[in-house]
């Protein structure tokens, strides 16, 4: 599993292991394509394949809720960056690997207010 916040990521991985599961945490900034590609490569190195991916982009920094006609354009840009651009970068790298190995499945999730 990957996350940009080390504390939260380590905590979730620890909880999974404590419950009897297997988990490995990798700190990744999904706004950087080279880090996402490295994550995919590391997954393949560890597991042999990338059969599935779950992309869950969230938390546009500085963005606020509001009525669309009152919404600042820079907040909208932040939402698009987090929820679309970062998901796109993940899918781009994941699909490359999945095509090489003959398939896989991707689930994308985005929170809504």
Buried (B, 14 or more C-beta within 10 A) or exposed (E): EBBBEEEEBBEBBEEBEEEEEEBBBBEBEBBEBEBBBBBBEBBBEEEEBBEEBEBEBEEBEEBEEEEEEEBEEEBEBBBEBBBEBBBBBBBEBBBEBBEEEEEBEBEBEEEEE
